[in-house]
Amino acid sequence: MGNIRIVTDSTADIPADAREKYGITMVPLKVLFGEETFRDAIDMTTDDFYARLKTSTVMPTTSQPSPAEFSDVYERLLAEDPTGPIISIHLASVLSGTYQSATIAQSMIEAEDANITVIDSKSASYGNGMQVILAAKMAEAGASVEEIVAAIEERQKNAEIYFLVDTLEYLQKGGRIGRAAALIGSLLNIKPILSLDEVGAVYSADKARGSKKAMAKIVELLKEAYGDAEVGLVVAKTDDATIAQELEARVTAELNVKEIHYTAVGTVVGTHTGPGTSAVFLYKV
């Protein structure tokens, strides 16, 4: 059996240098500003995207890769090594049809000896990315497909994700909250503390008045979840790192953080959360 190859999509928000280091293949989603189409993480930097998002009169939309795009990737990897298994890890199926496209592509591969495992990360952004990196590290160390799948399932159970958004406008435009809730929240400076449930759907874990109280609440929730356990921390930002940096300082002061990584919330996720979004992702180490 050949080496295990890891595939993901661009919403995992894995920095390019990390993808290159671990040999991760990335299939991009797309962001559309009117008639203009950009491949996520390829055609537009996150800085350029957020600058445009704040000034554009056109609300961007997003689209998933087609099954053909995934099958092209799978076939290329299989041509390079027909005996090498492929593990393909993707954005939560409740948030996008990306996982379904990958699953259809898997069924399109006719090679009898093709070994392709498609996994619903049940997460988004680096909640997906941390699973991909874990899989890539384990594959590099010689773990089996079964061992990697089991480790991913365990990671899904022990990870915590919290987002703070600067404005409720993009959540409202994307249909995540109602117009009245967005208006009241903005007037009262209420900050929803967003998270993902067990299948990856966005929900409001709590709320607070103002960013300071919201950050304090996130730390409280994380302490309840992890206590003194050793954890890894990933800090994600958009166009403004101020809140992300303060969140990092608060989390590292209160929890037993053993490793820290950084990323940016990419263009697809950012389309739905807006500029000024900050996030923390924690997992047991």
C-alpha positions in Angstrom: 0.0 0.0 0.0 1.3 3.5 -0.9 1.4 6.6 1.2 -1.8 8.2 2.5 -2.7 11.5 0.8 -4.7 14.1 2.6 -7.3 16.3 0.7 -9.3 19.1 2.1 -11.1 22.2 0.9 -10.2 25.9 1.2 -12.6 26.6 4.1 -10.2 24.7 6.4 -8.2 28.0 6.4 -4.9 26.2 6.6 -2.0 28.6 5.8 -0.3 27.8 2.5 3.0 27.0 4.2 1.4 24.4 6.4 -0.3 22.8 3.4 3.0 22.6 1.6 4.8 21.3 4.6 2.4 18.4 5.1 1.7 17.8 1.4 -2.0 18.6 1.8 -4.1 19.0 -1.4 -6.6 21.8 -1.2 -9.7 22.1 -3.4 -11.0 25.7 -3.4 -14.5 27.0 -3.0 -15.4 30.2 -4.8 -16.4 33.7 -3.8 -18.5 35.7 -6.2 -18.8 39.5 -6.3 -21.6 39.9 -8.8 -20.2 38.5 -12.1 -16.6 38.2 -10.7 -15.5 34.9 -9.4 -12.5 34.3 -7.2 -11.1 31.0 -6.0 -10.8 31.0 -2.2 -7.2 31.0 -1.0 -5.9 31.3 -4.5 -7.1 34.4 -6.5 -7.6 36.9 -3.7 -5.7 37.5 -0.4 -7.7 37.7 2.8 -6.6 41.3 3.2 -7.8 42.3 -0.3 -11.1 40.4 0.3 -11.9 42.2 3.6 -11.0 45.6 2.2 -13.4 44.9 -0.7 -16.1 43.5 1.5 -16.2 46.7 3.6 -16.6 48.9 0.5 -18.5 46.7 -2.0 -22.1 47.6 -2.8 -22.6 43.9 -3.9 -23.0 41.3 -1.2 -20.7 38.4 -2.1 -21.9 34.9 -2.4 -20.1 31.6 -2.2 -20.2 28.3 -4.2 -18.9 24.8 -3.5 -16.6 22.7 -5.7 -18.3 20.4 -8.2 -18.0 16.6 -8.0 -15.9 16.8 -11.2 -13.4 19.1 -9.5 -13.0 16.6 -6.7 -12.8 13.6 -9.0 -10.1 15.4 -11.0 -8.0 15.7 -7.9 -8.6 12.1 -6.8 -7.7 10.8 -10.2 -4.5 12.8 -10.3 -3.5 11.5 -6.9 -4.3 7.9 -7.9 -2.4 8.3 -11.1 0.7 9.3 -9.1 0.2 6.4 -6.7 -2.6 3.9 -7.5 -2.2 2.1 -4.2 -2.0 5.1 -1.9 -5.2 5.7 0.2 -6.8 9.1 0.1 -8.5 10.8 3.1 -10.6 13.7 2.2 -11.8 16.0 5.0 -14.4 18.7 4.4 -16.6 21.6 5.7 -19.6 20.5 7.7 -22.3 19.0 5.5 -24.9 21.2 7.3 -23.1 24.3 6.1 -22.3 23.4 2.5 -22.7 20.8 -0.2 -18.9 20.5 -0.4 -18.9 17.2 1.5 -21.6 15.8 -0.8 -19.6 16.8 -3.9 -16.6 15.0 -2.5 -18.8 11.9 -1.8 -20.2 11.9 -5.3 -16.7 12.2 -6.7 -15.6 9.3 -4.6 -18.4 7.2 -6.2 -17.3 8.4 -9.7 -13.9 6.9 -9.3 -14.0 3.5 -11.1 -10.6 2.1 -10.2 -11.3 -1.0 -8.2 -8.3 -0.6 -6.0 -9.0 3.1 -5.2 -9.1 3.6 -1.5 -10.8 7.0 -0.8 -12.3 7.9 2.6 -14.4 11.1 2.7 -15.0 12.6 6.1 -17.5 15.3 7.3 -15.5 17.4 9.6 -18.7 18.6 11.3 -16.9 21.9 11.6 -15.7 25.0 9.7 -12.6 27.1 9.3 -9.7 25.8 11.5 -12.2 23.5 13.3 -11.9 21.6 10.0 -8.2 22.6 9.6 -7.1 21.1 12.9 -8.5 17.7 11.8 -6.7 18.0 8.5 -3.4 18.8 10.1 -3.8 16.0 12.6 -4.5 13.5 9.8 -1.5 14.8 7.8 0.9 14.4 10.8 -0.4 10.9 11.5 -0.1 9.9 7.9 3.5 11.2 7.9 4.2 9.1 11.0 2.9 6.0 9.3 -0.5 5.6 10.9 -3.2 3.6 9.1 -6.4 5.0 7.6 -8.4 3.4 10.5 -6.1 5.0 13.1 -6.4 8.4 11.5 -10.2 8.2 11.2 -10.5 7.2 14.8 -8.2 10.1 15.9 -10.3 12.6 13.8 -13.5 11.4 15.5 -11.9 11.9 18.9 -10.7 15.4 17.9 -14.2 16.3 16.9 -15.4 15.4 20.4 -12.8 17.3 22.3 -12.5 20.5 20.3 -14.1 23.8 21.3 -14.7 26.7 18.8 -15.9 30.2 19.6 -16.3 33.2 17.2 -16.9 36.9 17.8 -18.2 39.1 15.0 -17.7 42.8 14.8 -21.1 43.4 13.3 -24.3 41.4 13.0 -24.9 42.7 9.5 -23.4 39.8 7.6 -25.1 37.1 9.7 -28.4 38.9 9.1 -27.8 39.1 5.3 -26.8 35.5 5.2 -30.0 34.5 7.0 -28.3 33.4 10.3 -30.3 35.8 12.4 -33.4 37.9 11.8 -33.4 41.6 10.9 -35.0 42.6 14.2 -32.4 40.7 16.2 -29.6 42.3 14.2 -31.0 45.8 14.7 -31.6 45.3 18.5 -28.2 43.7 18.9 -26.4 46.5 17.2 -28.2 49.2 19.1 -27.5 47.5 22.5 -23.9 46.5 21.5 -24.8 42.9 22.2 -22.1 40.5 21.1 -23.2 37.0 20.3 -20.7 34.3 21.2 -21.0 32.0 18.3 -20.0 28.3 18.2 -20.7 25.1 16.2 -22.8 22.3 17.5 -22.1 18.6 17.3 -22.9 18.5 13.5 -21.3 21.8 12.7 -24.3 24.1 12.6 -23.8 27.7 13.8 -25.5 28.6 17.1 -25.2 31.3 19.7 -23.5 29.7 22.7 -24.1 32.9 24.8 -24.1 36.7 24.5 -22.6 39.6 26.3 -22.8 43.4 26.1 -19.5 44.6 24.6 -16.4 42.8 23.5 -14.6 42.7 26.9 -17.5 40.9 28.5 -17.8 38.5 25.5 -14.2 37.6 25.7 -14.4 37.0 29.5 -17.4 34.7 28.8 -15.5 32.7 26.2 -12.6 32.1 28.7 -15.2 31.0 31.3 -16.7 28.5 28.8 -13.3 27.2 27.9 -12.3 26.7 31.5 -15.5 24.8 32.1 -14.7 22.6 29.2 -11.0 21.9 29.8 -10.1 22.8 33.4 -6.4 22.2 33.9 -6.0 19.9 30.9 -3.2 20.6 28.4 -4.6 22.2 25.3 -3.6 23.5 21.9 -4.9 26.9 20.8 -5.4 28.3 17.3 -6.1 32.0 17.0 -7.9 33.3 13.8 -8.4 36.8 12.7 -9.8 38.7 9.7 -8.7 42.3 8.9 -8.2 43.5 12.5 -6.1 41.4 14.9 -7.0 43.5 18.0 -9.7 41.3 19.5 -7.9 38.1 18.4 -4.7 39.2 20.2 -6.6 40.0 23.4 -8.5 36.7 23.2 -5.2 34.9 22.9 -3.8 36.8 25.9 -6.8 36.0 28.0 -6.9 32.3 27.0 -3.2 31.7 27.6 -3.4 33.4 31.0 -6.3 31.2 32.2 -5.8 27.8 30.5 -3.0 25.3 30.3 -2.0 26.1 26.7 0.9 24.0 25.4 1.0 25.1 21.7 -0.3 28.1 19.7 -1.0 28.4 16.0 -2.3 31.3 13.9 -4.5 31.6 10.8 -6.8 33.9 9.0 -10.5 33.4 8.6 -10.7 32.9 4.8 -12.9 34.5 2.2 -15.7 31.9 2.2 -16.2 31.8 5.9 -15.6 35.6 6.0 -18.4 36.2 3.5 -20.9 34.9 6.2 -19.3 36.4 9.3 -17.9 39.7 8.0 -14.8 41.8 8.7 -13.7 42.1 12.3 -14.4 38.5 13.1 -12.1 36.7 15.6 -12.1 33.1 16.6 -10.3 30.7 18.9 -10.1 26.9 18.4 -9.0 24.7 21.3 -8.3 21.0 21.5 -6.7 18.6 23.9 -3.1 17.7 23.3 
